[in-house]
Amino acid sequence: MSIWTLIRRNLGRNRTRTLLTTLAVAFSIFLVCAVMTLPSVKTSILERTASSLRLVVHHKYGIAYDNLPLAYAQRIRAVPHVTGVTHLTWFGGIYTEAKDFFPNYAVDSETVGDVLREYQFDPVTLDKFKKTRDGALVGVRTMRKFGWQIGDEVTLRNSVWFNITLTFKIIGELPDVNPLSSTLFLFSRQYFEEALRPYEHLGSMGWVSMLMVMVDKPENLQTVSTAVDEQFRNSAHPTTTETQYAFTATYLSSFDGIIQVIMLVGFLVVAAIILIAANTAAMSVRERVGEVAVLKTIGFRRRTIFSLLLNEALLIAGLGGLLGAIPAYVILNAGKSSWSPFLGPLTLFLMPVSVMIQGLFIALFVGILAGVIPSRGAAKLNVAAALRQIA
Amino acid sequence: MITVNQVSRIYRRGADEVHALEGVNLQIPDGIFAALMGPSGSGKSTLLNLIAGLDQPSAGNIMVNGQNLSGLSEDRLAVWRAAHVGFVFQFYNLIPVLTAAENVELPLLLTRLSKADRRKHVETALSIVGLTERKNHRPNQLSGGEQQRVAIARAIVIDPELLVADEPTGDLDAKNADDILTLLQRLKNEFHKTIVMVTHDSRAERYVDQTFYLDKGVLVNGEYKTLEL
């Protein structure tokens, strides 16, 4: 027999209580791991969407503030070190219900393949896209979500552009190279402008949401960025030009507040679990005052009693940590699996190993905090007084 | 030799003071089976705890086999107890999640003995108390008398010079009580243990060599019977 025999047997003394406490720790660690994955979602999106040679040009006061004139594209092409320019216009179309949203844009079919190179447009498909007036290129996840096939006709209605409704023919898939490409719906700007023509008198024509600019070398990114903004600084539609990475980061930063709130809630849950586990540990020690007195009588010193009881708390917390962190890692990495097309935005939740390890350390921290006070109290127990209690 | 020299013990309860012992003097030679007797609240258990190194006197000093217990730190007392004292309690106080053998082995976890040596010591102790065949039973599978014998085995497994017993027969029927007292007497006679026992049991006087009577914290009388050699 060893001290660990005593620790293990004590944990089995009230199996229901041990099990419930372990599961409480496990659930809280699972939640904490999910919450701690949130910041890495942002990093993951940024890493997978950034192109080192591309700039995004949008209205100075924000992409949602106003559009930019289509004519800017030609002027930007003339800026030194610019190798390509394309434009995207937000359509905001809805297929069935608003909750089944996916991003859909009108694009310049002639230039989109040159600028959005990482989307790996198939040359044959791209050529067909250029030639098909009502053609649409759709991301693989969106295709799977709605069960669409190449050749299907899809109708999108929108409330952004005069409530126009457009019907498209799907002529190709966008591969799953990043979370954005796999959900996009792209169609020809020409088709879009034809639909807007009845509203031309309302100034509907010739506007784009943003332009994308390819630069020849990374060291020229800043030069081009400055040159573009300077060109339109005093116009009715001034611009802000930033790298793709900075643009995406700015967009994602709007979620920082809610991420922080969610993380705070997650850690409050951990704090609640610490209190529950501490109460469990305290109850367990109170029930064993007599045994602690006997152990001290036999000659077990304070630090041995302290470590005996603290190790019980650590064992529960450690086991709970494993039961929480490992399933969290498996489930929150399901996005990498073949199931990923069916998981929607959950595929962005890819939990790093570091978060799993942090979760395990948090579990041990819970064990220490929960166990240290009752263990210390038991270790400092006055033996003679305790023996009088149990006599 | 146990020497108690002008020992007092005062407990403070808020503003009140309880004089559990006052100016107690006694000596218990080696190899003697001594009983501490008296009415409830007379200070018997308090004196026993002081002799066993579980508590410190408020005044006076206690020497056990040349070791002055007074003024030792709690950790030093624990180390001393682990090597020199075995305890037997009224309600056995066995660990319910351990078997009889594992309960007996507990004090040996504080030694440097190997697992094999510990096992030998446990088997020896259990054979002395006559419970070898029950070594794998848990306390709830043993009778009261058997549990107390396991407790005695736990007390003697480290081969201490001193055994202290606080009402060891208090929770037993007459037959089991006699068996336990007989066992304690055997430990004194065959293994030369010094035994100090707190008891209300009048039968105990037949088994002990020395009886000390306490009343209201004061030693009233200490009778020493002539040893029958």
Interface residues (C-beta under 8 A of the other chain):
Chain A: M1 S2 I3 T5 L6 R9 N10 G12 R13 G290 E291 A293 V294 L295 K296 T297 I298 G299 F300 R301 R302 V383 A384 L387 R388 I390 A391
Chain B: S45 T46 N49 A52 L54 D55 E74 D75 A78 V79 R81 A82 A83 F87 F89 Q90 F91 N93 I95 P96 V97 L98 A101 E102 E105 L106 P107 L109 L110 R118 R154 D166 E167
